[in-house]
Each structure stands twice: as C-alpha cells, then as structure tokens.
C-alpha cells in the first residue's frame, strides 16, 4: 500500500493519510499516468474508502468494514 500511494503522491502532488488497518491491505497495480480519481476509484475496488480533507490535496484512506489484510 505504501509504495502504491507514494507513486500516486509523487505523480499527482497529493498527500494520503492512512488510518486503521488500511495500510495492511496488500495493493499491487501497474499504473502509469494515472489520475488521482482513477487511483481512488481503484482503492474502492479493494475495500477501501477515501475522503478529502477540506479543499486540501490530502485524502484520508480507510478500510471499509469487512476489508481484511
């Protein structure tokens, strides 16, 4: 998960805060020239949710109930 978010962050200049057990979920994907929206939608397919902090470039990522590492 950390590598995935680091690549998206570096490419798109956004920040991520991961809470709960979301960091423990294995995420692997080959994504080039991916928009933040595409990355966030991909995370939703992996049992994660996200919310933006105000008008900032920071997103909070958390596991949906039932998502397991």
C-alpha positions in Angstrom: 0.0 0.0 0.0 2.7 2.5 0.9 4.5 2.1 -2.4 1.3 2.5 -4.4 0.3 5.7 -2.5 3.9 7.0 -2.7 3.9 6.7 -6.5 0.5 8.4 -6.8 1.5 11.1 -4.4 4.7 11.8 -6.3 3.0 11.8 -9.7 0.0 14.0 -8.6 1.3 16.1 -5.8 -1.3 14.9 -3.3 -0.9 13.5 0.3 -2.5 10.5 1.9 -3.3 9.7 5.5 -4.0 6.0 6.0 -6.0 5.1 9.1 -6.9 1.8 10.8 -5.8 -1.4 9.2 -5.9 0.0 5.7 -2.1 0.1 5.4 -2.1 -3.6 6.0 -4.1 -4.4 2.9 -1.9 -5.6 0.0 -2.3 -3.4 -3.0 -0.4 -4.1 -6.2 -1.1 -2.5 -9.5 0.8 -1.3 -12.6 -0.4 2.3 -13.1 1.2 4.8 -15.3 -0.2 8.3 -15.9 -3.0 7.6 -13.5 -5.1 10.4 -12.2 -5.9 10.7 -8.5 -9.5 10.0 -9.2 -8.6 6.7 -11.0 -6.3 5.7 -8.2 -9.0 6.4 -5.5 -11.6 4.5 -7.5 -9.2 1.6 -7.8 -8.8 1.6 -4.0 -12.5 1.4 -3.6 -12.5 -1.9 -5.5 -10.0 -3.2 -2.9 -12.3 -2.5 0.0 -11.1 1.0 0.9 -12.8 4.3 1.2 -11.5 7.8 1.0 -12.4 11.3 1.9 -10.8 14.6 1.1 -9.7 17.0 4.0 -11.5 20.2 3.1 -10.1 21.9 0.0 -6.6 20.5 0.6 -4.7 18.0 -1.5 -4.9 15.5 1.3 -7.0 12.4 1.3 -7.8 10.0 4.2 -7.8 6.4 3.2 -9.5 3.8 5.5 -10.7 0.2 5.2 -14.4 -0.4 4.7 -15.9 -2.7 7.3 -15.1 -6.3 6.3 -11.9 -5.5 4.4 -9.1 -7.7 5.6 -5.4 -7.6 5.1 
